[in-house]
Amino acid sequence: MLSTQTREIVKSTAPVLAEHGTAITTVFYRNLFAAHPELLNVFNHANQAQGRQQTALANAVYAAAVHIDNLENILPAVVQIAHKHVSLGIKPEQYPIVGEFLLKAIKEVLGDAATDDILKAWEEAYGVIAAAFIGVEANMYKEAREQENGWNFFKPFTVVRKVQESDSITSFYLQPADGSGVPEFKPGQYVSVRVLIPGEKYTMIRQYSLSQASKPDEFRISVKREADNDPNGVVSVYLHKQVNEGDTVEVSAPAGEFLLDTTKTTPVAFISGGVGITPMMSMLETVAVSSPERPTVFLHAARNESLAAFGNDIEKHALNMSNIKYKTFYSSGPDGQITREALASYVDPAGDAYVCGPVPFMEAMIRELLAIGMKEDQIHYEFFGPAMQLEQA
């Protein structure tokens, strides 16, 4: 437990962190990678180059300072980040390294304002927070390796099928290279894929939602190809252009907490935009197989018909369901966007809604779902990228 004095000192730094947080985390990452370049095998280079990771970490440090009296308030964020850490293969011995360079960055940016008392208080606070992460992640690693066909870190998988789903999305069917089965996963979870791209010095890791219901022998991921010159697209372009059937990639065990509640039989709505459709396909298929009578709505937004994926899959699942309504909205067509009126006509506000897609899309959908009478705890969403707060107003 932290002393009252330590907590007061940490809380007192919150305004400074709000002002200088991103400067501190920028210095932190710069110095960390200079001293430990091997960590570049783990971190997302595009997020680093565009400043997203620095901002996300600054927000996390600020939240820790604000909630230092009641760290349980940030437990949901800890669990979400811990899932990401486990999928990346973060290890306990890396936490002291991060702590060392975070304190050095605070000192470098704040100068004399970072007194010995402040640094000591933050060292103690970081130790408590790191211990929480290590404990949560240890349990996740244990669960992952002890389940049937489970493992920790990364394992070679063979691409057994590669299927184009739209002009921009291709599915990869993956089976363990050692011939074993795969663990059962929950609809909505993701895996990490690690590749070493020819000509690159460091491995790159990306998370992809599992886009079909759990199968005993394979995973399916469905990857949107970004533009060739987009730093976010280095891995997706490599997968689309250079990874073929018979090739091998490294894959982590399933992780994530954007999960369909399979115990419910009440109305459910799946609302997606763009590649946000991928976890919804796992959820929809699960409902079609396990509770086909459940009242279900599936709404998807795409720019045009050529970019809309999984049309055949949706129709196939719908044939097995007795109470489903589904529609794709094309922004270039007469229906346009998914509006409040469309949501009101399709979605039962007494049920649950699962939302995934680009940030502006999710903000709009959550705002309109609240407007038609849904409560916040009925709306579940997944954001792809470093943790951030959605604006719903």
Secondary structure as UniProt FT lines:
FT   HELIX           4..12
FT   HELIX           14..35
FT   HELIX           37..41
FT   HELIX           45..49
FT   TURN            50..51
FT   HELIX           52..66
FT   TURN            67..69
FT   HELIX           71..74
FT   HELIX           75..88
FT   HELIX           92..94
FT   HELIX           95..110
FT   HELIX           111..113
FT   HELIX           116..146
FT   TURN            148..149
FT   STRAND          154..164
FT   STRAND          169..176
FT   TURN            177..178
FT   TURN            187..188
FT   STRAND          190..195
FT   TURN            198..199
FT   STRAND          204..210
FT   STRAND          219..224
FT   TURN            228..229
FT   HELIX           231..233
FT   HELIX           234..242
FT   TURN            245..246
FT   STRAND          248..252
FT   TURN            262..263
FT   STRAND          268..273
FT   HELIX           274..276
FT   HELIX           277..290
FT   TURN            292..293
FT   STRAND          296..302
FT   HELIX           305..307
FT   HELIX           311..319
FT   STRAND          324..330
FT   TURN            331..332
FT   HELIX           340..346
FT   TURN            349..350
FT   STRAND          352..356
FT   HELIX           359..371
FT   TURN            372..373
FT   HELIX           376..378
FT   STRAND          379..382
//
